[in-house]
Amino acid sequence: MFYIIGGKLWLSFVFVRKYDLTAEFDHQAVARALDLATLSPNSSNMQLWQFHRVINNDKRQQLAELCMGQNAAKTANELVAFVITSDKWQQRTRINAAHIRETFKGREDKASKRALKYYEKLIPFIYRNDRFGILGLGRQLICAFLGRKKTMVREVSKADLRVCLHKSSSLAAMTFMIAMRAEGYDTCPMEGFDSKRAKVLLGLKSSDEITMIISCGKRTDAGIYGERQRVNKEEIIITHA
Ligand SMILES: Cc1cc2nc3c(=O)[nH]c(=O)nc-3n(C[C@H](O)[C@H](O)[C@H](O)COP(=O)(O)O)c2cc1C
């Protein structure tokens, strides 16, 4: 386990497109890195994510093919799919509300009431959706109306919720990749895959979505495609002093 990210670790962090299949690989390192990933920040602590580990040789090769046959997938020792599970929102709301009741036991103050209201009223308002996104459209109209006179969150549509869940899942993916580096292994995040077939292979529900698939292994020199290219910092780091 690691808790402080040293400069050296970060500098050695680079995406690898070809792994050394002859090198030893400790699958327990993936388990430890995923343990850390579960501690990642996530929206309203709903934890609407799942991490699907594909270790089995046949299944891994099949999934690698679905990653458009990329070398980063084909030469990996393990593939991990980061998945969002929007249909579990009611269960997660109940868990969070119960946790708050336990934390604020015996207290009837404003803070405890507000925290409970958040999970009992606001979260169901934002997370409940129908197939066609009509409820989301209604929420957008309500928020636009209320937002004329006061500050208001605007991202309340069904599509906005998907973005919200993918953000949290991506943060978990980043934690995982840094943790893997700290374990001495390399990773490559991939969004180039056939999501429809990959969902079937992983036995996912139709409402589940794969944020990305991360390949894991030991780097080879040939797997690092060259100098890293970044645009000018002045263009992307804007200081409002
Ligand atoms: C969401 C996401 C999806 C990506 N998908 C792929 C992919 O399918 N195949 C691949 O080789 N690299 C993929 N990458 C890696 C990017 O190409 C890489 O981060 C970028 O080129 C910068 O590379 P560097 O950090 O090694 O300089 C992905 C990265 C992210 C964040």
The ligand as a Tripos MOL2 file, in Angstrom:
@<TRIPOS>MOLECULE
LIG
   31    33     1     0     0
SMALL
NO_CHARGES

@<TRIPOS>ATOM
      1 C1        -10.4820    7.7460  -21.3200 C.3       1 LIG1
      2 C2         -9.2130    7.3160  -22.0130 C.ar      1 LIG1
      3 C3         -9.2680    6.3870  -23.0320 C.ar      1 LIG1
      4 C4         -8.1040    5.9390  -23.6720 C.ar      1 LIG1
      5 N1         -8.1940    4.9700  -24.6300 N.ar      1 LIG1
      6 C5         -7.0520    4.4700  -25.1610 C.ar      1 LIG1
      7 C6         -7.0990    3.3740  -26.0640 C.ar      1 LIG1
      8 O1         -8.1530    2.8310  -26.3820 O.2       1 LIG1
      9 N2         -5.9330    2.9160  -26.5640 N.ar      1 LIG1
     10 C7         -4.7310    3.4530  -26.2080 C.ar      1 LIG1
     11 O2         -3.7040    2.9710  -26.6920 O.2       1 LIG1
     12 N3         -4.6560    4.4900  -25.3510 N.ar      1 LIG1
     13 C8         -5.7740    5.0030  -24.8080 C.ar      1 LIG1
     14 N4         -5.7050    6.0240  -23.8930 N.ar      1 LIG1
     15 C9         -4.3990    6.5730  -23.5200 C.3       1 LIG1
     16 C10        -4.1720    7.9330  -24.1800 C.3       1 LIG1
     17 O3         -3.9630    7.7590  -25.5580 O.3       1 LIG1
     18 C11        -2.9720    8.5970  -23.4760 C.3       1 LIG1
     19 O4         -3.3600    8.9290  -22.1760 O.3       1 LIG1
     20 C12        -2.5050    9.8630  -24.1700 C.3       1 LIG1
     21 O5         -2.1560    9.6210  -25.4810 O.3       1 LIG1
     22 C13        -1.3080   10.4470  -23.4170 C.3       1 LIG1
     23 O6         -0.2980    9.4830  -23.3420 O.3       1 LIG1
     24 P1          0.9690    9.6200  -22.3370 P.3       1 LIG1
     25 O7          0.4180    9.9930  -21.0080 O.co2     1 LIG1
     26 O8          1.6230    8.2860  -22.3100 O.co2     1 LIG1
     27 O9          1.8510   10.7040  -22.8670 O.co2     1 LIG1
     28 C14        -6.8450    6.4710  -23.2770 C.ar      1 LIG1
     29 C15        -6.8070    7.4230  -22.2460 C.ar      1 LIG1
     30 C16        -7.9660    7.8330  -21.6180 C.ar      1 LIG1
     31 C17        -7.8870    8.8240  -20.4830 C.3       1 LIG1
@<TRIPOS>BOND
     1     1     2 1
     2     2     3 ar
     3     2    30 ar
     4     3     4 ar
     5     4     5 ar
     6     4    28 ar
     7     5     6 ar
     8     6     7 ar
     9     6    13 1
    10     7     8 2
    11     7     9 ar
    12     9    10 ar
    13    10    11 2
    14    10    12 ar
    15    12    13 ar
    16    13    14 ar
    17    14    15 1
    18    14    28 ar
    19    15    16 1
    20    16    17 1
    21    16    18 1
    22    18    19 1
    23    18    20 1
    24    20    21 1
    25    20    22 1
    26    22    23 1
    27    23    24 1
    28    24    25 2
    29    24    26 1
    30    24    27 1
    31    28    29 ar
    32    29    30 ar
    33    30    31 1
@<TRIPOS>SUBSTRUCTURE
     1 LIG1         1 GROUP 0 **** ****
